[in-house]
Amino acid sequence: MQQEIRMLNVISGILLRLVALALLASGLCLLEQQPIFTLKKIQINAYKVNGLRHLNPSTIHTVIIPHLKGNFFTINLDIVRKAFESMPWVRKAIVHRQWPNVLTVTIEEHLPLAIWDGSGYLLSKYGDLFAVTLDEIEKYGKPLRVFSGPDGSEKEVLSHLIKFQEWFAPLGLSLDEINLSSSYIWSIKLSNNITVKLGREKNKRIFKDRVTRLVKVYPRLLSLLQNNIESIDTRYPNGIALKMSHFPKKLESNRK
């Protein structure tokens, strides 16, 4: 008898807990459906100090609003994040709820480094490709370099940019273009419109040695040939070859 009473007490306790849980769940469902939890605002913050230059309220409304399904409790933050990151110029988005009816979104925009030639994409400083319109490129406010290379070579080109800038720094010239051909032959164009052919990178020192040799003779070349150099081919083991727009008159006279 006592055992049966204990069993009934256990069952009663379980039933009471189940009823309490059901009432709690029902109460939470009613609570989350209250108008106060309807999302009323998206607060946009810029990542660190870079600011936001390419997002505007109309763009956000067009792209994001269709993805705001649910309220403060039920909205899928991952879906909202992916919607933001699908927008041009957005590199990364972090989405949080802010009590009781606000979404806060922290956005990091891409920082363009160059135009990736022939693809319609820009290359970011992290080596990411992202698509924008021509109008947005023009509104960026400053000229961009032009880089090119085989598919998947973006980060390789970016890593070489850092080395090339260091090696060519003694000339006081910047790099306007870097090209890596489909056969992995490298060439660059300097800010004075001279193309430098570097060839294939057969080992880690080959490019540095070629650039070092060019840097040593460049002042002399410039004094002799002025602005007549179109391209410089550094692929020779003991020298360089030049292509000129025309031969300077003072050198023509010396040849006669």
C-alpha positions in Angstrom: 0.0 0.0 0.0 2.7 2.5 1.0 4.6 1.6 -2.2 1.5 2.4 -4.2 1.1 5.8 -2.4 4.8 6.6 -3.1 4.3 5.7 -6.8 1.2 8.0 -7.0 3.1 10.8 -5.4 6.0 10.4 -7.9 3.5 10.4 -10.8 1.7 13.4 -9.4 4.9 15.3 -9.1 5.9 14.5 -12.7 2.4 15.6 -14.0 2.6 18.8 -12.0 6.0 19.6 -13.5 4.7 18.9 -17.0 1.8 21.2 -16.4 4.1 23.9 -15.1 6.3 23.5 -18.1 3.4 23.7 -20.5 2.1 26.8 -18.8 5.5 28.4 -18.9 5.9 27.6 -22.6 2.4 29.0 -23.3 3.3 32.1 -21.4 6.5 32.6 -23.3 4.7 32.1 -26.6 2.2 34.8 -25.6 5.0 37.0 -24.4 7.1 36.8 -27.5 4.1 37.7 -29.6 3.5 41.0 -27.9 3.9 44.1 -30.2 6.7 45.4 -28.1 9.0 42.7 -29.5 8.2 43.5 -33.1 11.5 44.7 -34.7 11.4 48.4 -35.1 15.0 49.4 -35.9 18.2 48.2 -37.4 21.2 50.0 -35.9 24.2 50.1 -38.2 27.7 50.5 -36.8 31.0 50.7 -38.6 33.8 48.3 -37.8 36.6 50.0 -36.0 37.5 53.4 -37.4 37.2 52.7 -41.1 33.6 54.1 -41.4 31.0 53.3 -44.0 31.4 54.9 -47.4 29.2 52.8 -49.6 26.1 51.8 -47.7 23.0 54.0 -47.5 19.5 53.5 -46.0 17.8 52.8 -49.4 20.3 50.0 -50.2 19.8 48.5 -46.7 16.0 48.7 -47.0 16.0 47.0 -50.5 18.3 44.2 -49.6 17.7 43.5 -45.9 14.0 44.1 -45.2 12.8 41.0 -47.1 15.0 38.9 -44.7 13.6 40.3 -41.5 11.1 37.5 -40.7 10.1 37.1 -37.1 10.4 39.3 -34.1 13.1 39.9 -31.4 13.0 36.3 -30.3 12.3 34.4 -33.5 14.4 36.1 -36.1 17.3 34.0 -37.6 20.4 36.1 -37.1 22.5 33.9 -39.3 20.1 34.6 -42.3 20.3 38.3 -41.6 24.1 38.2 -41.4 24.3 36.4 -44.7 22.0 38.9 -46.3 24.3 41.8 -45.2 27.4 39.9 -46.4 25.8 39.4 -49.8 25.8 43.2 -50.4 28.5 44.8 -52.4 31.3 46.3 -50.4 30.4 44.3 -47.2 33.3 42.1 -46.1 31.9 41.0 -42.8 28.8 41.6 -40.7 28.1 40.9 -37.0 24.5 40.9 -36.0 23.1 41.1 -32.4 19.7 41.5 -30.7 19.3 44.6 -28.6 16.4 44.5 -26.1 13.5 44.8 -26.8 13.1 45.4 -30.5 16.4 46.4 -32.2 18.9 44.6 -34.3 22.5 46.0 -34.2 24.7 45.3 -37.1 28.4 46.0 -37.2 29.8 46.1 -40.7 33.3 46.0 -42.1 33.5 47.2 -45.6 36.0 46.0 -48.2 39.0 48.3 -48.6 39.8 48.1 -52.4 43.4 47.9 -53.4 43.2 47.3 -57.1 40.9 46.5 -60.1 41.2 42.8 -61.0 41.6 43.2 -64.7 39.2 41.5 -67.0 36.9 40.2 -64.3 34.7 43.1 -63.2 35.9 42.7 -59.6 37.9 44.7 -57.2 40.7 43.2 -55.1 40.7 44.1 -51.4 43.7 44.6 -49.2 43.0 41.1 -47.8 43.2 39.5 -51.2 39.4 39.0 -51.6 37.6 39.7 -54.8 34.2 41.5 -54.7 31.9 42.8 -57.3 30.7 46.5 -57.6 29.4 48.6 -60.4 31.4 51.0 -62.6 29.7 53.9 -61.0 30.8 52.8 -57.5 34.4 52.5 -58.7 34.2 56.1 -60.1 32.8 57.4 -56.9 35.6 55.8 -54.9 37.5 59.0 -55.2 41.0 57.9 -56.2 42.6 55.9 -59.0 43.1 52.2 -58.3 45.9 50.0 -59.5 45.2 47.2 -62.1 46.2 43.7 -61.2 45.7 40.5 -63.2 46.4 36.8 -62.9 45.0 33.3 -63.3 41.9 32.3 -61.3 42.8 31.8 -57.7 46.1 33.8 -57.8 44.7 36.9 -56.1 46.5 36.4 -52.7 49.8 35.4 -54.5 49.7 38.6 -56.5 49.0 40.6 -53.3 51.9 39.0 -51.5 54.2 39.9 -54.4 53.0 43.5 -54.3 54.5 44.0 -50.9 57.9 42.7 -52.0 57.9 44.7 -55.3 57.0 47.9 -53.5 60.0 47.4 -51.1 62.4 46.5 -53.9 61.4 49.4 -56.2 61.2 52.0 -53.5 64.7 53.4 -54.2 63.5 54.6 -57.6 60.8 56.8 -56.0 58.2 55.2 -58.2 55.0 53.3 -57.3 53.5 50.3 -59.0 50.5 50.9 -61.1 50.0 47.4 -62.6 51.0 43.9 -61.8 50.4 41.1 -64.3 50.8 37.4 -63.7 50.2 35.6 -67.0 48.6 32.2 -67.4 52.1 30.7 -67.9 53.1 32.4 -64.6 55.3 35.1 -66.1 55.4 38.3 -64.0 55.5 41.9 -65.3 54.8 45.2 -63.6 54.1 48.8 -64.8 55.7 51.6 -62.9 54.0 55.0 -62.3 56.2 56.5 -65.1 54.5 54.0 -67.5 57.6 51.8 -67.9 56.8 48.1 -68.0 59.3 45.9 -66.3 59.4 42.2 -67.3 60.5 39.9 -64.5 59.8 36.5 -66.0 59.2 33.3 -64.0 60.0 33.0 -60.3 62.3 30.0 -60.4 63.6 30.5 -56.9 63.1 33.0 -54.0 66.0 35.3 -54.9 65.7 35.5 -58.6 63.4 38.5 -58.7 65.2 40.4 -56.0 68.5 40.0 -57.8 67.0 41.2 -61.1 65.3 44.2 -59.5 68.5 45.0 -57.5 70.5 45.0 -60.8 67.9 47.3 -62.4 67.8 49.7 -59.5 71.6 50.1 -59.7 71.7 51.1 -63.4 68.3 52.9 -63.6 69.6 56.5 -62.8 72.2 56.1 -65.6 69.6 54.8 -68.0 67.3 57.7 -67.2 70.1 60.3 -67.7 71.0 58.9 -71.1 67.5 58.0 -72.4 65.3 60.5 -70.7 61.7 59.5 -71.0 62.1 57.3 -74.1 62.0 53.9 -72.3 58.9 51.8 -72.9 59.9 48.6 -71.3 62.8 46.9 -69.5 63.4 43.2 -69.7 65.3 41.9 -66.7 65.3 38.2 -67.7 68.9 38.2 -68.9 71.5 36.6 -66.6 74.1 39.4 -66.9 72.1 42.5 -68.1 68.9 44.0 -69.3 67.2 44.8 -72.6 65.3 48.0 -73.4 62.5 48.9 -75.7 62.3 52.6 -76.5 59.7 54.8 -78.1 62.5 56.5 -80.1 66.3 56.8 -79.9 67.5 60.1 -78.2 69.0 62.6 -80.6 72.1 63.1 -78.6 72.9 59.3 -78.7 72.1 59.3 -82.4 74.8 61.9 -83.0 77.3 59.8 -81.0 76.5 56.8 -83.1 77.4 58.6 -86.4 
